[in-house]
Amino acid sequence: MNFIALAQSAGGAPAGGGLISFAPFLLIIVIFYFLIIRPQQKKEKERKRMINELKTGDKVLTIGGMYGVITSIKEGNDVVTVKVSDNTKVDFVRSSIQNKVLPPSLDGKKKAKK
């Protein structure tokens, strides 16, 4: 009988431990949100804005690593034509443009002296 009485009295929940026991998990979720999820969302939002603002004459870099100049934009089906060399034009989906390439005078890099 002593063992049954001990088991019943020791099995009770600790007082006030419900929310405090979840505090570390909530803290980890908040840290992940501010360090990983939120910056990634901001970066993706900025990329979508850049893609929507593309215009003819912009120098771009595609996801595949090709540099070129946009020669035309077909609005209906989100296709951009990129001139990658003198006689070569390639059609790309807008979302395959990784970023705009700024001219050397605007991107903050100085030219190397010869």
C-alpha positions as CSV (number, residue, x, y, z in Angstrom):
1,M,0.0,0.0,0.0
2,N,2.8,2.4,0.6
3,F,4.0,2.2,-3.0
4,I,0.6,3.1,-4.4
5,A,0.3,6.1,-2.1
6,L,3.8,7.3,-3.1
7,A,3.0,6.9,-6.8
8,Q,-0.2,8.9,-6.6
9,S,1.3,11.8,-4.7
10,A,4.5,12.0,-6.8
11,G,2.6,12.0,-10.1
12,G,1.1,15.5,-9.9
13,A,2.1,18.2,-12.3
14,P,4.4,20.9,-11.1
15,A,2.7,24.2,-10.2
16,G,3.1,27.0,-12.8
17,G,5.3,24.9,-15.2
18,G,3.0,24.9,-18.2
19,L,4.1,28.0,-20.1
20,I,7.6,28.2,-18.6
21,S,8.4,24.7,-20.1
22,F,7.6,26.0,-23.6
23,A,9.6,29.2,-23.2
24,P,12.8,27.8,-24.7
25,F,10.9,26.5,-27.7
26,L,9.2,29.8,-28.3
27,L,12.5,31.6,-27.9
28,I,14.1,29.4,-30.6
29,I,11.2,30.0,-33.0
30,V,11.5,33.8,-32.5
31,I,15.3,33.6,-33.1
32,F,14.8,31.6,-36.3
33,Y,12.2,34.0,-37.5
34,F,14.3,37.1,-37.1
35,L,17.7,35.6,-38.2
36,I,16.6,33.3,-41.0
37,I,13.0,33.6,-42.2
38,R,12.5,37.4,-42.2
39,P,15.7,38.3,-44.0
40,Q,15.0,35.7,-46.7
41,Q,11.5,37.1,-47.2
42,K,12.9,40.6,-47.6
43,K,15.5,39.4,-50.1
44,E,12.8,37.6,-52.2
45,K,10.5,40.6,-52.1
46,E,13.4,42.8,-53.3
47,R,14.2,40.3,-56.1
48,K,10.6,40.3,-57.3
49,R,10.5,44.1,-57.3
50,M,13.7,44.1,-59.4
51,I,12.2,41.5,-61.9
52,N,9.1,43.6,-62.3
53,E,11.1,46.8,-63.0
54,L,13.3,45.2,-65.8
55,K,13.4,47.3,-68.9
56,T,15.0,47.3,-72.3
57,G,18.7,48.1,-72.2
58,D,19.3,46.7,-68.7
59,K,22.4,44.6,-68.3
60,V,21.5,41.4,-66.4
61,L,22.9,38.2,-65.1
62,T,20.8,35.0,-65.5
63,I,20.5,32.2,-63.0
64,G,22.5,30.1,-65.4
65,G,25.4,32.6,-65.3
66,M,25.0,34.3,-68.7
67,Y,25.6,38.0,-68.9
68,G,23.6,40.0,-71.4
69,V,21.5,43.1,-72.3
70,I,17.7,43.0,-72.5
71,T,16.6,43.8,-76.0
72,S,12.9,43.3,-75.7
73,I,10.3,42.3,-73.1
74,K,7.1,40.4,-74.0
75,E,4.6,41.4,-71.3
76,G,1.9,38.8,-72.1
77,N,4.0,35.8,-71.3
78,D,6.8,37.1,-69.1
79,V,9.5,36.5,-71.6
80,V,12.6,38.7,-72.0
81,T,15.0,38.5,-74.9
82,V,18.6,38.9,-73.9
83,K,21.4,39.7,-76.3
84,V,24.4,37.6,-75.1
85,S,26.8,38.3,-78.0
86,D,26.8,40.3,-81.3
87,N,24.6,37.8,-83.2
88,T,23.0,35.8,-80.4
89,K,19.7,36.6,-78.7
90,V,18.1,34.2,-76.2
91,D,14.6,34.2,-74.7
92,F,14.4,33.8,-70.9
93,V,11.5,33.7,-68.5
94,R,11.6,36.8,-66.3
95,S,12.1,34.8,-63.1
96,S,15.4,33.3,-64.5
97,I,17.0,36.8,-64.3
98,Q,19.2,36.7,-61.1
99,N,20.0,40.4,-60.9
100,K,20.9,43.6,-62.8
101,V,24.6,44.3,-63.4
102,L,25.5,47.9,-62.6
103,P,28.0,49.8,-64.7
104,P,31.5,49.9,-63.1
105,S,31.0,53.6,-62.2
106,L,27.9,52.8,-60.1
107,D,28.7,49.5,-58.4
108,G,31.4,51.0,-56.1
109,K,34.3,49.1,-57.6
110,K,37.3,51.1,-58.9
111,K,39.0,50.1,-62.1
112,A,42.4,48.7,-61.8
113,K,45.2,50.9,-63.1
114,K,47.4,49.6,-65.9
